[in-house]
Structure formats: structure tokens, C-alpha cells
Amino acid sequence: MTESDASLVARASAGDPAAFEALLRRHFHAAYLVALARVGEPSEAEDICQDAFYRAWERIRECRDPDRFAAWLIRIVRNMALNRRDFLSIRETVVLEDSFTAGTEAGADRESERTELRATLTTALAELSIAQREVVLLHDLEEWSHSKIAERLGISEVMSRRHLSDSRKKLRALLGDFATLMPDHD
């Protein structure tokens, strides 16, 4: 049986680093997706998560409702991502593309397709509102239910469904030929 978040928070508050690590392993992917939805850059999202996890460790005793640790952690991630996004908008730099050296022509073609798809998806996701990005990433990649998304993001289930539907429609229009989206049936 999996130990509850509340139990892990109690152990972490008492100084047990293994309990805190278990919490982070459990909630890392969701935190990363929320950060990615806010800043749009994977390396920045990873940095945000690391900073947020450090802050959560420092302030674990301030988590008032240990059963809702994930919501508390996501709130920290969202706030840090917002601050980082503001900082990055001031700094504005040009991103250099990664170079790729393939051993075979097929490998180069496959990597080229992946790079193109990644760039296209990143561009399309950037066209969504922040709330839409959070919902579509948490629902489709993390496979969270609408009730879980609503609880963790502080929105209603109806709004979660609406954001998902709107974001999928917009992504379909933006992606056109790419047949990578799940059917909109939930």
C-alpha cells in the first residue's frame, strides 16, 4: 500500500529526507508540466522545479493541509514560474538550436522529424492560454482526471473540461497535418 501524502509530510516535517524524496518522486512530473506550461522552455521548467522543491523542503512545516501537499507544491511551482517568466521576459535572449550529428541517414531523418515536431508542438502550445496549457499537459501527459486537475489547480471540473476542449480545438487548428492528438471524447 502506498503511504499517504499526509504521512509523508509528517515524516518530512520531522526531518526525514527519504519521506520528502518520496513526495517529490510522486509529484515531480505534474510540477514539471505546470512549470513548462508557464515558461515553455524545458530547461527553465526543470530549474523552476528544483528551486520549488528546495523551497518546499525549507517550508514543509508551513503546509497547513498535508493531505493537499500536491496542491501546495503546485502553488509554489506556479508562483516561481510566474516570477521566472517575468525575469526571462526582461532578459530576452536568442536561443541557439542544438546541433545533431547522426551516424546514419535514417537516424538523421528521424531526429529531424522529432526536432520539427517538438518545435511545432512548442509553438502551438505557446498559442494556448496558461490555464489551457496546464490542463492539456496534466490531462493528456500526466493522465490526471478533471476532478484531480480542478482540485490541484483551484478551478472547477467544468472549467477543466472547457480548457481541455478549447485547447484541443486550438491545437488541431494549429497543428493541421500532425496526427498526434487524442480524440476529444471526455
LOZA-676747 format. One line per 2 residues: number of its first residue (from 0); their letters; for each residue x, y, z of N, C-alpha, C. Coordinates in steps of 0.05 Angstrom, whole numbers. Example, Ala and Ser with C-alpha at 12.3 -4.5 7.8 and 13.67 -1.06 7.14 Angstrom:
2
0 = AS = 264:-114:156:246:-90:156:264:-66:156  257:-45:142:273:-21:143:258:1:157;
END
This chain:
186
0 = MT = 17:-24:0:0:0:0:18:25:0  10:45:-15:25:70:-17:19:88:7;
2 = ES = 40:98:18:38:116:41:25:142:32  7:153:48:-7:178:41:11:202:41;
4 = DA = 3:223:26:18:248:26:20:259:55  -2:258:69:-2:269:96:18:255:114;
6 = SL = 21:229:112:40:214:128:69:222:120  73:224:94:100:232:84:107:260:92;
8 = VA = 87:278:92:92:306:101:99:306:130  85:291:146:91:289:175:120:280:180;
10 = RA = 128:259:165:155:248:168:176:269:158  169:282:136:188:302:125:191:326:144;
12 = SA = 168:334:156:169:356:175:186:349:200  188:323:206:204:314:228:233:311:220;
14 = GD = 240:317:194:267:317:185:275:292:169  256:276:160:262:252:145:265:259:115;
16 = PA = 290:260:105:293:267:77:282:245:58  281:220:66:270:199:49:241:204:44;
18 = AF = 226:213:64:198:219:61:194:242:41  210:262:43:208:285:25:215:276:-4;
20 = EA = 235:259:-6:242:249:-33:219:233:-45  205:217:-28:182:202:-38:160:221:-48;
22 = LL = 156:243:-34:136:263:-42:144:275:-69  170:282:-72:179:294:-97:177:274:-120;
24 = RR = 184:250:-116:182:230:-137:152:227:-146  135:228:-127:106:224:-132:95:248:-148;
26 = HF = 105:272:-143:92:296:-155:110:311:-174  134:300:-180:152:314:-198:141:320:-225;
28 = HA = 130:300:-238:121:303:-266:99:324:-268  81:324:-250:59:344:-250:71:372:-246;
30 = AY = 89:374:-227:102:401:-222:117:410:-246  131:392:-259:146:399:-283:128:409:-305;
32 = LV = 105:395:-309:87:403:-330:74:430:-325  69:436:-300:58:462:-293:79:484:-299;
34 = AL = 104:478:-291:125:498:-296:129:501:-327  129:479:-341:132:480:-370:109:496:-383;
36 = AR = 85:492:-373:62:507:-384:66:537:-380  79:544:-358:83:573:-352:106:586:-368;
38 = VG = 128:571:-371:152:583:-383:158:573:-411  148:550:-418:151:540:-445:179:529:-452;
40 = EP = 197:530:-435:225:520:-440:232:498:-421  237:474:-431:242:451:-413:264:455:-392;
42 = SE = 287:467:-400:308:471:-381:300:491:-359  285:511:-367:276:531:-347:255:517:-328;
44 = AE = 238:500:-339:219:486:-323:233:468:-302  254:455:-311:270:438:-292:282:455:-270;
46 = DI = 293:478:-277:305:496:-257:284:506:-237  260:512:-248:238:521:-230:231:500:-211;
48 = CQ = 229:475:-221:222:453:-203:242:449:-181  268:450:-189:289:447:-168:286:468:-147;
50 = DA = 283:493:-156:280:515:-137:255:512:-119  233:504:-132:208:500:-117:211:477:-97;
52 = FY = 224:456:-105:228:433:-86:245:441:-62  265:457:-67:282:467:-46:266:484:-27;
54 = RA = 250:502:-38:233:519:-22:213:502:-6  201:482:-19:182:465:-5:195:450:19;
56 = WE = 220:441:15:234:428:36:239:447:59  247:471:53:252:491:74:226:498:89;
58 = RI = 204:497:76:179:506:88:158:484:92  167:459:93:149:437:95:130:439:119;
60 = RE = 140:452:140:124:455:164:101:475:160  103:491:139:82:511:133:59:499:117;
62 = CR = 61:474:109:40:461:93:17:455:113  -4:472:111:-26:471:131:-43:446:128;
64 = DP = -46:437:103:-63:414:98:-47:392:84  -34:375:100:-16:355:88:-29:336:68;
66 = DR = -55:332:70:-69:316:50:-69:329:23  -66:355:22:-65:370:-3:-37:380:-9;
68 = FA = -17:364:-3:11:371:-8:15:378:-37  3:362:-55:7:367:-84:-3:394:-92;
70 = AW = -25:403:-83:-36:429:-89:-18:451:-78  -7:447:-54:11:466:-41:37:468:-58;
72 = LI = 48:445:-66:72:445:-82:68:458:-109  45:452:-122:39:464:-148:36:494:-146;
74 = RI = 25:504:-124:22:533:-120:50:545:-118  69:532:-104:96:542:-103:108:543:-131;
76 = VR = 105:521:-146:116:519:-173:104:541:-191  78:545:-189:65:566:-206:76:593:-200;
78 = NM = 78:599:-174:89:626:-167:118:630:-176  134:609:-172:162:611:-181:164:613:-211;
80 = AL = 146:599:-225:146:600:-255:138:628:-264  118:639:-251:110:666:-258:133:686:-254;
82 = NR = 146:684:-232:169:701:-227:191:697:-248  197:672:-254:218:666:-274:210:676:-301;
84 = RD = 184:673:-309:175:683:-335:178:713:-337  172:727:-315:176:756:-315:205:763:-318;
86 = FL = 223:748:-304:251:753:-306:261:748:-335  252:726:-346:261:719:-373:251:739:-394;
88 = SI = 228:750:-390:218:769:-410:234:794:-409  246:800:-386:264:824:-384:291:817:-397;
90 = RE = 300:793:-393:327:784:-403:328:779:-433  306:768:-444:303:762:-473:330:756:-487;
92 = TV = 335:731:-492:359:724:-507:351:706:-531  369:703:-549:364:686:-572:373:658:-565;
94 = VL = 356:638:-570:363:610:-564:377:598:-589  400:586:-585:413:573:-606:403:544:-609;
96 = ED = 398:535:-633:388:508:-637:410:488:-631  401:465:-619:420:443:-614:430:432:-640;
98 = SF = 455:426:-642:465:413:-666:464:383:-662  460:369:-684:457:340:-683:475:327:-704;
100 = TA = 491:308:-696:508:294:-715:498:265:-715  487:256:-737:477:229:-738:497:211:-752;
102 = GT = 497:186:-743:515:166:-755:503:155:-781  476:156:-783:464:145:-807:444:165:-818;
104 = EA = 437:161:-843:418:179:-856:390:176:-843  383:151:-837:357:145:-824:355:158:-797;
106 = GA = 377:157:-782:378:170:-755:375:200:-758  388:211:-778:386:240:-782:357:248:-790;
108 = DR = 344:232:-807:317:237:-815:298:236:-791  301:215:-775:284:211:-751:288:234:-731;
110 = ES = 313:242:-727:318:264:-708:308:290:-720  310:293:-746:299:317:-758:269:319:-755;
112 = ER = 255:297:-759:226:296:-755:219:302:-726  234:291:-707:229:296:-679:233:325:-672;
114 = TE = 254:337:-683:260:365:-678:238:382:-689  229:376:-713:208:391:-726:182:389:-710;
116 = LR = 175:364:-701:151:360:-686:153:375:-659  176:373:-646:180:387:-620:176:417:-623;
118 = AT = 188:428:-644:186:457:-649:157:465:-655  144:448:-671:116:454:-679:98:453:-654;
120 = LT = 101:432:-637:85:429:-613:91:452:-593  116:459:-590:123:481:-572:110:507:-581;
122 = TA = 111:512:-607:99:536:-618:69:536:-614  56:513:-620:27:510:-617:19:513:-587;
124 = LA = 34:501:-569:27:503:-540:30:532:-531  49:547:-542:52:575:-535:29:592:-542;
126 = EL = 13:583:-562:-11:598:-570:-34:594:-551  -33:574:-533:-54:570:-514:-51:588:-490;
128 = SI = -72:593:-476:-70:608:-451:-55:590:-431  -45:602:-410:-31:587:-390:-49:566:-377;
130 = AQ = -73:573:-371:-92:554:-359:-97:531:-378  -100:536:-404:-105:515:-423:-80:497:-425;
132 = RE = -56:508:-425:-32:492:-426:-30:474:-402  -35:485:-378:-34:469:-354:-53:445:-356;
134 = VV = -77:451:-363:-98:429:-364:-91:408:-385  -84:417:-409:-79:397:-430:-54:380:-424;
136 = LL = -34:392:-412:-10:377:-405:-15:358:-382  -29:367:-361:-35:350:-339:-54:327:-346;
138 = HD = -74:333:-363:-93:313:-371:-81:293:-390  -69:303:-411:-60:285:-433:-33:272:-427;
140 = LE = -15:285:-413:11:273:-408:12:260:-381  1:272:-361:1:261:-334:-22:243:-329;
142 = EW = -42:244:-347:-67:228:-345:-83:233:-320  -84:259:-312:-100:266:-289:-129:268:-297;
144 = SH = -147:262:-278:-175:265:-283:-182:295:-280  -206:302:-290:-214:330:-288:-218:338:-258;
146 = SK = -227:319:-242:-231:326:-214:-204:331:-200  -184:316:-207:-157:320:-196:-145:346:-205;
148 = IA = -149:352:-231:-139:378:-242:-153:401:-228  -179:399:-225:-194:420:-213:-185:425:-184;
150 = ER = -181:403:-169:-173:406:-141:-145:418:-140  -126:409:-156:-98:417:-154:-94:445:-165;
152 = LG = -109:453:-185:-105:480:-197:-125:501:-186  -144:492:-170:-162:511:-158:-183:521:-177;
154 = IS = -192:504:-196:-213:511:-215:-235:490:-213  -257:495:-226:-279:476:-225:-274:454:-246;
156 = EV = -287:431:-243:-285:409:-262:-295:418:-290  -317:434:-289:-328:444:-314:-307:461:-329;
158 = MS = -294:478:-314:-273:495:-326:-250:479:-336  -243:458:-322:-221:440:-331:-229:427:-358;
160 = RR = -254:417:-359:-263:406:-385:-264:426:-407  -272:450:-400:-274:471:-420:-246:479:-431;
162 = HL = -227:482:-412:-199:488:-421:-188:466:-438  -193:441:-431:-183:418:-447:-196:418:-475;
164 = SD = -222:422:-476:-235:422:-502:-225:445:-519  -224:469:-508:-215:493:-523:-186:489:-532;
166 = SR = -169:479:-515:-141:476:-522:-138:455:-544  -153:433:-543:-151:413:-564:-160:423:-591;
168 = KK = -182:439:-591:-192:450:-616:-171:469:-628  -159:485:-610:-139:504:-620:-114:490:-630;
170 = LR = -106:469:-616:-83:453:-624:-88:439:-651  -112:429:-655:-118:416:-680:-116:436:-703;
172 = AL = -126:460:-699:-125:480:-719:-96:488:-725  -80:490:-704:-52:499:-707:-34:477:-719;
174 = LG = -39:452:-711:-22:430:-720:-28:419:-747  -53:422:-755:-61:413:-782:-54:385:-789;
176 = DF = -32:380:-803:-24:354:-813:-15:334:-793  -6:343:-770:5:325:-750:-18:310:-736;
178 = AT = -19:284:-739:-40:267:-727:-30:257:-700  -25:275:-682:-13:268:-656:-32:272:-632;
180 = LM = -56:283:-637:-74:289:-615:-94:267:-610  -101:264:-585:-121:245:-577:-148:255:-585;
182 = PD = -167:237:-590:-194:246:-596:-206:261:-572  -223:280:-578:-235:297:-557:-261:284:-548;
184 = HD = -260:263:-530:-283:248:-523:-289:248:-493  -275:263:-477:-281:262:-449:-294:287:-440;
END
